[in-house]
Amino acid sequence: MVYRIITKKELASSVKLLEIQAPLVAKKAKPGQFIVVRIDEYGERIPITITDWSPVKGTVTIVILEVGKTTKQLGSLSVGDHILNLIGPLGNPMEVGNYGTIVCIGGGVGVALIYPEAKALKEAGNRVISIIGARNKELLILENEIRNISDELHITTDDGSKGHRGFVSDVLKKLLEEQRHINRVIAIGPVIMMKVIAELTRPYGVKTVVSLNPIMVDGTGMCGSCRVIVGGKTMFACVDGPEFDAHEVDFDNLLGRNQRYIEKEAVSLKKYEG
């Protein structure tokens, strides 16, 4: 199988969109699932959530934030280049039903990950309130795409360059305090953002779902690297998730585990850039 890049776009600084030929994956992909890619025979395997897919074209679309060696290498590829390995769709699809009013929250590159979920929920008959945020307006991605599948859209930026000055959690807090009827909240973004969202909704008893991003190797439940603590039990994000009840997740444990290889990642990046 040849995994050729057929479209590449720069959505923001260090944020790239890649559309890749992967017909078998595109045929079975569902919202919430991910793929694992390996660029070449010397590369590491990294999980990336699927942003969009087309069974007709036989393609999957991913959005990457260039932060480490592998994501920078992936972002440097051009249209026509190939990726050695691409497996998926992996993980459990999100639960899609007609729940009522859903608040979909995306922070940073998490906006690209919330998009297919908000779209599916809208198509299922829900009222979708979307809250998307970034550090500044230049880093805000997929605004029009999110707007087109939302009944209500709120934008936040840390510096106030667009929309509400502050965080996505500020807007959610306001909606909750206004006693808006909210049936479910779905949040995808930095771990600390998801933790704050979970604590905001907990006293209101609003079911909250998050998509976790622990360090992952094989994506099939064999290596155990992506283990997380949910409801006091050890689970694996790749086969038990990646979506979990936010009120059951041990976010402090996840934050700690995600820091394990920071020094080695810095060394790897330095060698690559050098």
N, C-alpha and C positions, 0 to 999 in steps of 0.2 A: 504494500500500500504506500502510495506517495502522498505525503502531507505537504502540499504546496501552498504557500501564502499567495492569495489572489487579490487581497485588498489590504492596504495599510493606511491608517490615518493617525495624525497627532491630535488628540483631543485637548490636551493641555501640556504644560511643561512636564516632561518625564512620564506622560501618560499616553500610551499607544493602543490603538485598536487594530487587531489583526483578524482577518477572515481567512480561514484555512480550509482547504479541501479535506473532508473527512466524512464521506457519504454514509458509512455504517453508523458512525456516532450521531450524525445529523438525523438519521432515520429514527433513532430511539430516544434522543435527548428530551428532558422535561425540566421545567423550572426548578431551580435549587440544586441541580446536579453539577458535577465538575469533571474536568479531565486532568490527566497527569501527562506532562510532556517532558521529553528529553531531547535537547537540541541536537546533540551529536554523541558519538560513542564515549566521549570523555566527560560528558555533562551529567549534572545531577538531575533527579526527577523532581519536578515541582507541580503542585496542584494549582489549578486555575479554574475558577467558576465560569460556567458558560453563560455569556451575556445574551446571545441569540443564536439561532440555527435555522437552516433552510433545507428540509428534506428534498425539495425540488432541485436546488442548486447543489446539494450535497456538501454544504459547508457549515462550519461552526464559527462563531465570532467570540473572541475573548478580548478583554481589556486588561492591560498590565501596567503596573506602576513600577518604574525602573528604580529600584532601591539597592539591589545587590548584584553580584556578578552575573548570575543566570538571567535575571530579569533585564539587565542592561544588554546582555548578549542577545536575548530574544528580541528586544526592542530595536536592535541594530540591523536585524534582518530586513530584506527588501522583498517587494513583490517578485514572485518567481523562485525565491529561495525555498528550501525544503527543511522540514523538521524530521529528525530521525524517527522518534517514537511519539505516538499520541494514543492514549488509551482512554476509554470511557464509553458511554457516560457512567460515572461513578457516583456513589452516594445515593441516599434516598431522595426522591423528588419531594418537593414541598407539598403539604396538604392543601388541596384546592377545593373550596366549597363556597356556597353562598352564605356568608356569615352575617352580613349586614354592612356596617361601616368599619373599614380597615384603615389603619394608619400605617403607611409604608415609609420607613426612614432609611435614608442612605447617607453615609458620611464619607467624604473623599472618594476614593475609587469604589467604595461600596455602593455608590449611586448606580454604577454599571451592573452591579449584582442584584440590586433591588428591582431593576427595570423589568426583567422577565417575570418576576413574581407579581409585581403590581399589575402588569399586563394580563397575566393569567387570572388574577383575582377580579379585575375589571370585566373580563370576558365571561366570568362565572356569575356576574350580576351584582357584585358588591359595589358599594360606594367607596371610592378610593381617595383618601387624603394622603398626599405625598409631602414629605419634608426632606429636602436635600440640602446638604451643606458642604462647604469647603473653606480653606483658610482665607481665600480671596476670590474675586470674581474670575480671575484668569485661570483658576484651578477648578472651576465649576464645570462639570461635564454632563452631557446628555440632557440638558435642561428642556429642550423642545420635545425630545422623545418622551420624557417623563410627563410633561405637560399634556401631551396628546392622549395619554391613557389615565389621566387623573381627573377627578371631579373637583379637586381643590389642591392647589400647589403652594407650598411655602418654601422660600429660599432663605438660607442663612449663610453668612460669611463671618469669620472670626473678626475681620477688620472693618466690617460694615460697608465694604465696597459694593455690595449688592444685597438687597433684601434686609432681613433682620440682622442687626449686629449682635453676634453671639453664636450660640450653638443650637443644633437641632433639638437638643433636649429642652431648651428654653421654650420653643414653640409647642412641643408636646406638653410641657408643664402647664402652659396657658390653656391649651385645649382641655386638659383634664380639670383644671380649676374652674373653667367655664361650664363644667359638667356636660360637655358634649357627649352624646351617646356613642361610645366607641366599643366595638365588639372584640377587636383584636389589634395588636400592634406587632409589626414585623420590622426588625432593625438589623441592618448589616453595615459594618464599618469597623473602625478601630475598636479593640477590645475594651478600652476604657469607656468609649462612647456607649457600647452595648451594656456595660455594667451600670452606667448612670441611668440609661433608659429602663433597665430592669428594676432599679430601685425606685424610680418615679412611678411606675405602674403598679408595683407590688401592693401599696396600701389601697389602691382603687380596685384591686381584684381583676384587672384587665389581663386576659391571656396574652402573653408576650413571647414571641419566637425570635431567636437569633441564629445566625449562621456562623459557626465557629471556624477559626483559621489556625489551628495548631500546626506545628511543624509535622510534615508528613513525608513518608518515603515511598512505600509501595502502593498505597491507596486501596489495599484489599483486605486489611485487617490482620496481616501476618507479622508486620514489624513491631507494632505496638507504639510507635513513635508519637502518634497523634492522640494518645489517650488523654481523656479529660474526665473530670469528676462532675457527675450530674446526679443530683438527688442523693449524694453520698456514695454513689457507686462509680466504679471505673468503667468508662465506655470509650469506644473508639469513634472519632469523628468521621472516619472514612466509610464505615459500614453501619454504624448506629445513627449517624447524622448525615450531613453536617448541621442540620437544624435541630435545635433543642429548645425545651421550655426554659426561657431566660431566668425564671425565678428559681430554677433548680441548679443552675450552673455555678460552679466555683470559679469565679472570674479571677480571683487572686492567684489561684493555682495555675490557671491558664497564662496569666501575665508572666509569672515566674518561669514557666516552662518555655515560653516563646523567647526568653532572653538567653537560653542555654549556649547558643553558638554565635553570639554577637561578635566576639573577638575573632573567631575563625572566619566568619563571614567578611569581616573588615580586611583580614589578610588576603582572602581570596579575591576580593574586589580590587585591592591595591595591586596584586599581581596581574590581574586582567587588564586594568587600566594602564599599568606600566609597560 
